[in-house]
Amino acid sequence: MSVPLVRLRGIERWFGRVRALAGASLELHAGEVHGVIGSNGAGKSTLLNVLGGLLAPDGGTIEIAGAPTAIGSPRDAWSHGIGLVHQHFTLVPALTVRENLALGLRGRSFQEIDQIVDVTIEQTGLWVPLDAPVRSIGVGDRQRTEILKTLLRDPKLLVLDEPTAVLTPEEVDGLFTLLRTLAREGKAVALVAHKLDEVLAVSDRLTVLRTGETVLSAQRSDVSVRGLVAAMVGDGVADEIAVGVYRKDRPGSSGGAHGNPKGDETTAGVADAAPLVGRVVDVHDDALVDVTLEVHAGEVLGVAGVEGNGQHELALVLSGRRAPIAGQAHVPEEVAFIPQDRQREGLVVDFDLTENVALALSRLDRFGTGALMPWEDLEKEAERIRTRFDVAAPSTETLAGALSGGNQQRVIIGRELALGAPMLVAENPTRGLDVAAAAYVHGELTRLASEGLAIVLISTDLDEVLGLADRVVVMTRGRAVDVPESERSREGVGALMLSGGAEAT
């Protein structure tokens, strides 16, 4: 095989007492798409941030075209043609999308920049609202902007850290077509993703990281799903996870992702028989148009749709975080909420785990009745969450910002479930989670629903919605459209997402 475009050998990296990389290695070749996978906290993002110049390694070497090279900053990385699309957005919120794209094209006139941007958008199909301020756009548009910003600089090596987490299935297909085209043109592509079917569909080679080490590197043709899962999490649970994450195991379930989850009964009949927990009637505001929904105890209401059609605003209303301009919202006094952006809405990254847990649990009488919070009790609760949800942190004194994205998500999920609220609103709850962690979360959701919790699952992952939901609605142009049982398939829901459906609820 030819000399790799980039080779990382024995990379070490510590964050205080946390050893994120323990001698990891990675080889990236021109003309290939290389999938990088591993469990949460395995070191994937850290390794890519070393490659992109955002983090300095504590040991190991980096070679570019066979020559040892020091990469001390993102500018150094770009000087070698390495472009990194970050997992967490690095855009300037006060600037427009167009202005953010222009930041990477210094020395060009505005006319040249506009032409380059227009051509790139046309070629890639990554459409974004160019004149909208970044602070006003959703996570899907932000992700597309990040990818465009990097592509505009024509990198030799394109590194993407979880780029598909907030994209629709159609957009994921388009992105993968683009990556294959870039590889055919002689570029190298490194892709981190947690959905194994996505990685297997687009990659030529794969590398698996586990606890900071490279445990497998192989051609796509030489690996299986079970083998990859075993490398990620161990043989003991590989078979259970590899059979599929999206399964309903509640009593009366048909067990299928696309069938009626309540067996012979209609989901509407079950919902009608269960106590009403939350309800919005004719809700209208800047992003929602006359939305009426009911959420019942013991059911999972799935909300699908192309990002930016009012899902986030609906989540804020249902969780009691936002009052509608018009209409009525009847929700419990306490609603658990898993937000779509864990760093902006879920955690304070400069707080430790106990402090982040206290942000939510202080609302409970047993934690917030006096002027001074019972800190010892909060520490015990934070430790319980850390242990139960397998958060990869040395202690509850670890800063949230020192955790991987997936482990941050585990903290949020554990904290919100600890509220014991009668309703849970979850936006993309498994975004950034590995297959084992996603399977655990799905199991928790189905268990909680079987115990009577009302759950609103808002997700851009159609398989997740179809596999877990008892009822499904599609958000389109701010309206909620009921999905008939006969159309509960990827094709049927996808058609409603694009067409808007015939009637709104």
Helices and strands as residue ranges (DSSP letters): E 6-15, E 18-28, E 33-38, H 44-51, E 59-64, E 67-68, H 74-79, E 82-85, H 97-102, H 110-124, G 134-136, H 139-151, E 157-161, H 169-184, E 188-192, H 196-202, E 205-210, E 213-219, G 220-222, H 225-233, H 235-242, H 267-273, E 276-284, E 291-296, E 300-304, H 311-318, E 326-330, E 335-338, I 342-346, H 353-361, H 365-368, H 375-388, G 400-402, H 405-417, E 423-427, H 435-450, E 454-458, H 462-468, E 471-476, E 479-482, G 485-487, H 490-499
